[in-house]
Amino acid sequence: MRPVSGIKVATIRILDTTGVMPMLPVPAFVALVLGYLALRTLLSGGKPLLVVFLTACAVQAALVALVGGYGLDGLRPVLPVSATMIPPLGWITFQDALISRVSLRAMALHGTAPAFTLFCRVFAPETTDVVVSLVFLGYGASILLQLRARSDMPLARLDAGRVPVVIWQVLGWALIVSALSDVLIALAYATGNADWAGWIISVFSSLVLLVLGLLSGSPAASGAEEGEGEPLSAPSPHSVAEDAGILARLDTFLAHEPVHLDPNLTLARLARRLHLPEKRLSSAVNRVTGSNVSRHINAWRIRHACRLIEDGSTVTEAMLESGFNTKSNFNREFRRVTGKAPSQWQRGEEHSSKGTNVADGSFNGQAAGSSAGRG
């Protein structure tokens, strides 16, 4: 720790060959990591909005380092404005990655958050801390409420299961925690404990930025790319017979066109192929099977994997050829559907009642979905 402009900032000391120990503020280290993630995402063809979000997090960490670590107080007024750009970008990235494409007009509307912060910073600076906290709190809560309200993420890869939901839940809470850190910083200054503020700024806030960057850079968090499609009509009032018909239509489609073997399959693409609204397909599967589309598709994938294993394929070959990318998800879904591990199935052990006839084509995905409960 070293005092700079009255605030102590945590630093990382790096010993070089001359014996000099340059000091790297923790926010600067975070900025380097996030900058690397942004560059890697850009070069690997990642989504532009994700690149922008990672870059914004990196820039914010760099600004914190320049102000708190190197004493460039001239940049201090910029910090609250640049900070309130992150929650709207996080929300837009979340929407674009998992739910629906965001129009330029909608993006522009979210620019009111940093614009209002700038207004407060100029004309009512005493309200700035409150505004910043409310922006982080509001967007974090919005992400969590959206995740709670939806049973399926239309643009998420079905193979990912609940991983995208969990990642964005953590990101939503990270925004809320950041709002709490702003409150703690204000309390530290109000109580004359500027040292505490330095720790919170350099460590606490930096860790939040790092979590936002690392998790949002996960492949599961950004979903799969989707092509342009025709807008779908609004769903009609449902009935039990209509729901059962939709499920039968889905299963017939999968039997003739095995799109479930594509690991990048999403609810949006599946609904488009069936000429149904995403919510209509999702709700019908949920009501009839007691599960969600992801688990229903995974049941089809497991049935395919069982056939491959019985035909002599290795467990890994069966996993990859059945639309799964990760061994953990494959093993979990295999046990959920069949009641046993893939290795047990490979050894030809007697099928449990839950897995009976999974591989012979008479398996009904509804049974597995119902036993698993609603997802």
ZAMARGU-4260 file (C-alpha; in steps of 0.2 Angstrom, whole numbers, plus 5000, padded with zeros to 4 digits):
<rodrens>
0) 5000/5000/5000 | 5006/5018/4996 | 4997/5035/4999 | 4993/5044/4983 | 4983/5060/4984
5) 4978/5056/5001 | 4971/5038/4996 | 4981/5022/4999 | 4980/5011/4984 | 4985/4992/4983
10) 4999/4989/4972 | 5008/4973/4965 | 5027/4975/4965 | 5037/4967/4951 | 5055/4964/4953
15) 5066/4967/4937 | 5084/4963/4933 | 5090/4980/4940 | 5083/4977/4957 | 5070/4991/4955
20) 5053/4987/4960 | 5040/4995/4949 | 5023/4996/4957 | 5007/4991/4947 | 4991/4996/4955
25) 4978/4982/4956 | 4966/4991/4944 | 4980/4993/4931 | 4982/4974/4932 | 4964/4971/4930
30) 4964/4983/4915 | 4977/4973/4907 | 4968/4957/4909 | 4951/4964/4903 | 4960/4972/4888
35) 4968/4955/4884 | 4950/4947/4884 | 4943/4961/4873 | 4957/4959/4860 | 4955/4940/4861
40) 4937/4941/4858 | 4939/4953/4844 | 4952/4942/4835 | 4942/4926/4838 | 4927/4934/4829
45) 4917/4937/4845 | 4901/4947/4846 | 4904/4966/4844 | 4894/4971/4859 | 4904/4959/4870
50) 4920/4967/4863 | 4913/4984/4868 | 4907/4978/4885 | 4924/4971/4889 | 4933/4986/4882
55) 4922/4997/4893 | 4927/4987/4909 | 4945/4988/4904 | 4944/5007/4901 | 4936/5009/4918
60) 4949/4999/4927 | 4962/5009/4918 | 4954/5026/4924 | 4953/5020/4942 | 4972/5015/4941
65) 4977/5032/4933 | 4967/5042/4946 | 4970/5031/4962 | 4987/5024/4958 | 4996/5037/4948
70) 4987/5053/4955 | 4980/5060/4939 | 4966/5069/4948 | 4961/5078/4932 | 4952/5062/4927
75) 4943/5060/4943 | 4927/5069/4936 | 4926/5056/4922 | 4925/5041/4933 | 4907/5042/4938
80) 4901/5045/4920 | 4912/5031/4913 | 4906/5019/4927 | 4888/5022/4922 | 4891/5016/4904
85) 4895/4998/4911 | 4878/4993/4917 | 4868/4998/4902 | 4882/4989/4891 | 4880/4974/4902
90) 4861/4974/4900 | 4862/4976/4881 | 4875/4962/4880 | 4864/4951/4890 | 4849/4954/4879
95) 4859/4953/4863 | 4867/4937/4868 | 4853/4927/4875 | 4836/4934/4872 | 4834/4945/4856
100) 4844/4956/4845 | 4844/4974/4851 | 4841/4988/4839 | 4851/5004/4838 | 4837/5014/4844
105) 4835/5004/4860 | 4854/5005/4863 | 4853/5024/4861 | 4840/5025/4874 | 4851/5016/4887
110) 4863/5030/4884 | 4853/5041/4895 | 4861/5033/4910 | 4878/5040/4908 | 4871/5056/4900
115) 4861/5059/4916 | 4876/5055/4927 | 4886/5069/4917 | 4872/5081/4920 | 4872/5077/4939
120) 4891/5078/4939 | 4890/5096/4932 | 4875/5104/4940 | 4872/5093/4955 | 4888/5085/4960
125) 4882/5080/4977 | 4870/5068/4969 | 4882/5059/4958 | 4886/5045/4970 | 4868/5041/4973
130) 4865/5041/4954 | 4879/5030/4950 | 4873/5017/4964 | 4856/5017/4957 | 4861/5014/4939
135) 4871/4999/4945 | 4858/4993/4956 | 4844/4995/4943 | 4852/4986/4929 | 4858/4972/4940
140) 4841/4969/4947 | 4834/4970/4929 | 4845/4956/4923 | 4840/4945/4938 | 4822/4949/4936
145) 4823/4945/4917 | 4832/4928/4921 | 4819/4924/4934 | 4804/4928/4922 | 4810/4917/4908
150) 4811/4898/4908 | 4822/4898/4892 | 4835/4909/4884 | 4830/4909/4865 | 4848/4913/4859
155) 4857/4902/4871 | 4865/4886/4865 | 4853/4872/4871 | 4868/4861/4875 | 4874/4874/4888
160) 4859/4870/4900 | 4858/4882/4914 | 4876/4888/4913 | 4871/4904/4904 | 4858/4908/4917
165) 4870/4905/4931 | 4884/4916/4923 | 4872/4931/4920 | 4865/4929/4938 | 4882/4931/4945
170) 4885/4946/4933 | 4868/4954/4939 | 4874/4952/4957 | 4891/4959/4953 | 4882/4975/4947
175) 4872/4975/4963 | 4888/4972/4973 | 4896/4987/4964 | 4882/4998/4969 | 4885/4993/4987
180) 4904/4997/4985 | 4899/5015/4979 | 4889/5017/4995 | 4903/5010/5006 | 4915/5022/4997
185) 4904/5037/5001 | 4902/5031/5019 | 4921/5030/5020 | 4923/5048/5015 | 4909/5054/5026
190) 4916/5046/5041 | 4934/5052/5038 | 4941/5035/5033 | 4949/5038/5016 | 4960/5023/5018
195) 4945/5012/5017 | 4940/5021/5001 | 4957/5017/4994 | 4955/4998/4998 | 4937/4998/4991
200) 4942/5007/4975 | 4957/4997/4971 | 4952/4980/4977 | 4934/4978/4979 | 4928/4988/4963
205) 4942/4980/4953 | 4937/4963/4957 | 4919/4967/4952 | 4926/4973/4935 | 4936/4957/4933
210) 4922/4946/4937 | 4911/4955/4924 | 4924/4953/4911 | 4929/4935/4914 | 4911/4929/4915
215) 4904/4939/4901 | 4919/4932/4890 | 4913/4914/4893 | 4906/4906/4877 | 4891/4900/4886
220) 4887/4918/4891 | 4887/4925/4874 | 4876/4912/4866 | 4876/4907/4848 | 4876/4917/4832
225) 4859/4918/4824 | 4854/4922/4806 | 4841/4935/4801 | 4823/4927/4801 | 4806/4933/4797
230) 4796/4940/4812 | 4785/4927/4820 | 4766/4930/4823 | 4760/4932/4841 | 4755/4916/4850
235) 4736/4911/4850 | 4728/4905/4866 | 4734/4888/4870 | 4724/4872/4875 | 4730/4855/4881
240) 4727/4847/4863 | 4737/4862/4855 | 4751/4859/4867 | 4752/4841/4864 | 4751/4844/4845
245) 4766/4856/4846 | 4776/4843/4855 | 4772/4829/4843 | 4776/4841/4829 | 4793/4845/4837
250) 4797/4826/4840 | 4792/4822/4822 | 4803/4836/4815 | 4818/4830/4826 | 4815/4812/4820
255) 4816/4817/4802 | 4829/4832/4803 | 4841/4829/4818 | 4845/4847/4821 | 4847/4842/4839
260) 4864/4835/4835 | 4870/4853/4832 | 4879/4859/4848 | 4875/4877/4843 | 4856/4874/4842
265) 4846/4887/4850 | 4828/4889/4855 | 4826/4904/4842 | 4833/4893/4828 | 4822/4878/4833
270) 4806/4889/4834 | 4810/4897/4817 | 4811/4880/4809 | 4794/4875/4816 | 4787/4892/4812
275) 4782/4895/4829 | 4785/4909/4842 | 4799/4905/4854 | 4788/4907/4869 | 4774/4897/4861
280) 4786/4882/4858 | 4794/4884/4875 | 4778/4885/4885 | 4770/4870/4876 | 4785/4859/4880
285) 4785/4865/4898 | 4767/4861/4900 | 4766/4844/4892 | 4783/4837/4898 | 4785/4847/4915
290) 4802/4851/4908 | 4810/4864/4897 | 4816/4864/4878 | 4834/4862/4883 | 4831/4846/4893
295) 4819/4839/4880 | 4832/4841/4866 | 4845/4834/4877 | 4834/4818/4880 | 4835/4816/4861
300) 4853/4818/4861 | 4856/4805/4875 | 4845/4793/4865 | 4856/4796/4850 | 4872/4794/4861
305) 4865/4777/4868 | 4863/4770/4851 | 4881/4775/4846 | 4888/4767/4862 | 4879/4751/4859
310) 4885/4751/4841 | 4903/4752/4848 | 4908/4770/4849 | 4917/4777/4863 | 4909/4788/4876
315) 4918/4803/4870 | 4914/4799/4852 | 4896/4797/4857 | 4896/4814/4867 | 4903/4824/4852
320) 4892/4816/4839 | 4877/4819/4849 | 4878/4838/4851 | 4887/4839/4868 | 4903/4850/4870
325) 4907/4847/4888 | 4909/4830/4897 | 4901/4836/4913 | 4885/4842/4905 | 4884/4825/4895
330) 4887/4815/4910 | 4874/4824/4920 | 4861/4823/4906 | 4865/4805/4903 | 4862/4800/4921
335) 4846/4811/4922 | 4838/4802/4906 | 4844/4784/4908 | 4847/4783/4927 | 4865/4778/4925
340) 4883/4784/4919 | 4888/4782/4901 | 4902/4770/4907 | 4888/4759/4914 | 4878/4759/4898
345) 4894/4755/4888 | 4897/4740/4899 | 4879/4734/4895 | 4873/4734/4913 | 4855/4731/4915
350) 4845/4746/4912 | 4836/4755/4926 | 4817/4758/4924 | 4821/4776/4920 | 4832/4772/4905
355) 4821/4758/4898 | 4820/4758/4879 | 4830/4774/4878 | 4841/4767/4864 | 4828/4757/4854
360) 4818/4772/4848 | 4803/4770/4859 | 4809/4782/4872 | 4797/4797/4876 | 4806/4813/4881
365) 4791/4818/4891 | 4795/4804/4904 | 4812/4810/4907 | 4806/4828/4907 | 4793/4825/4920
370) 4804/4815/4931 | 4817/4829/4931 | 4803/4842/4936 | 4801/4859/4929 | 4817/4868/4923
</rodrens>
